[in-house]
Amino acid sequence: MNKRDLDEMFNMRLGHLERDQENSNYQAMDDTSKQYVAKIMELREKQKRLLPLFLQSQKVVTRHKKCLKVILQENEENIPYQLSRVIEKGQQGLDGYGQLLSNIQSVLVKNQYLVEQLGKYHSNIQSVTKKTKHVDMGIKQLNGDVSQQEVLMMKMAKQKDRINDLLSGMFTSINQ
């Protein structure tokens, strides 16, 4: 028996109970039986109200189950694709990491070359500084020599003036 058959059978019995309420059989029932009949009728009313909701919820559950099956199937189909994308991205990341390491190595080589060039420039600057110090010392020495020459020239000029004075004094005394 399926649900429809059970509903029909229940409705037939309920129909008998409703008719029995009107005729004398119902009147002959004791109070407990009448309460049972009333309770059955009340439950039948609730069933009539709740049956559509129950059927509706069953439809919703069925629809959700179908949706879940579709989602699971799509995911099963999609998982290999997603995994291949993750692997591809990982490979790209590794390739990028390799390229980054290569770039770092080339930068290190260039840095080494620049360090060597800086070393050469530093040694050139040191030799130029030494030569500049020697030139400065030479200039100071020349300046010292020039000042000594000026002192000597002044002394010589004074001696020349004395000699000229002496000579002019001698010439004047000779001429007299």
C-alpha angles and dihedrals in degrees: 000000000000131000095270092055091049091050092051092049092048091048091051092052091045089051089052090050092050091051090045089057089062098045133060097268089070091047090053093055120103121246094261092055090047089052090051091050090049091048091049091051091048091050090048090055091049089048090052089052096042099040094076090048091048092048090046092051089049089054090049091049091048091048091048091049090052091048091050091050090051092047091049091049091049090048091049089052092042099047096076090048092049091047091050089050091050090049090047092050090048090051090049089050091051091047089049090048090051090049090048091052090049090051091048090051092051090048090051090051090050090047090052090052090048091049089052091049090049089051090053092047090048092052090046090050090049092051091046089049091052091048090047090052090050090048090048090050090048091049090049090048091048090047088051090048091047091050090048089049090051090051090048091046090051090049090048090048090052091048090047089051090050091047090049090048091049092046094047088048090051093047092050092049090047093050093052 
